[in-house]
């Protein structure tokens, strides 16, 4: 029996479909970037980043990060609109637009820092329970169609509704808002408080301005339609990165490897730190100056302008200079791991009871004094601001752990000094630490750096 070409093709398609399901062939777009100005990047779920360009599709699971002069506006497939301001990190946690089955629809997003304006699309109208904006201190549920939300310099959150109504909730309770009303959320435990101060959602004067949301309506086909008023201003190309320069208001924890004789830990109360887009180029602790000869991985979160900057990194080789001697003495400071940032003010340190499990958001790979690079297997960092703290760091070189970290104000450490760290940003939004321990096998110390974010 001879099969026709059409039948042979059909059988081939069926066979390939069994091996390569069509559902996994291509990701479904959640929306499109309809306006981009300044420094704007998209971060994929695998951690990779790329510049975000106008017209680019954005998928569920991706994050948008704007720089000091960056702004972005995203139109979602349901007609909804999100406008992101400078120094903002926004994640599309779970988005699904399914008009055929509204119960399966989702608009779940996270505002990790910065500020945004929002206009609800059809998902917010068809399935209000599954439209939520999550922040570090509260969750915003939609009961209407438009609102502003932004973090303040002290770490509190401001929320203002523009159209209809919304509801702001956390562990302390819920507050419903109608058009024009505002609340302030101090932390995740105390209920939102009504205020006459609107949410801090700035519109920079120097970069080109994005379309301003005026309202929304439905078109003749019943689909959501955004009404905008557009203004344009001259772009300033000379904006300086706020995380670049020489700073004296930063706190540093650093550890660098040594032989069996010991490992040094640097814990200055105050330092002069030179940064280049968040990366440490040098740091001075009174008498000693540390500079890298060859750098390794590094990263940062937040901004000096919003008082929530924290950075981390490792130097493959480095130099320690003793400036008190004449001539000066120099020593090797190889495999130096550091965390650096704006410490949480003592008056802003939380005092509420209850265990918070911080999430790992940045790290260096552990290195050993002989130059070996290890791997990080698992971490755990738990804080009870009215009680104890615990940490566990499992690496390929060994394990560093303590169920009784000692905290003094905004700093903490183990009794042995194997872990030293600090809280950074408003209301202890992040915690950074360096660790060191003795690897008994090759008789050498190993060390690394970790940064965690408050849930």
Buried (B, 14 or more C-beta within 10 A) or exposed (E): EEEEEEEEEEEEEEEEEEEEEEEEEEEEBBBBBBBBBBBBBBBEEEEEEEEBEEEBBBBBBBBBBBBBBBBBBBBBBBBBBBBBBBBBBBBBBBBBBBEEEBEEBBBBBBBBBBBBBBBBBBBBBBBBEBBBBBBBBBBBBBBBBBBBBBBBEEBBBBBBBBBBBBBBBBEBEEBBBEBEBBBBBBBBBBBBEEBEEBBBBEBBEBBBBBBEBEBBEEEEEEEBBBEBEEEEEEEEEEBEBBBBEEBEEBBBBBBBBBEEEEBBBBBBEBBBBBBEEBBBEBBBBEEBBBBBEEBBBBBBBBBBEBBBBBBBBBBBBBBBBEEEEEEEEEBBBBBBBBBBBBBBBEEBBBEBEEEBEBEBBBBBBBBBBBEBBBEBEEBBBBBBBEEBBBBBBBBBBBEBBBEEBEBEEBBBBBEEEBBBBBBBBBBBBBBBBBBBBBBEEEEBBBBBBBBBBBE
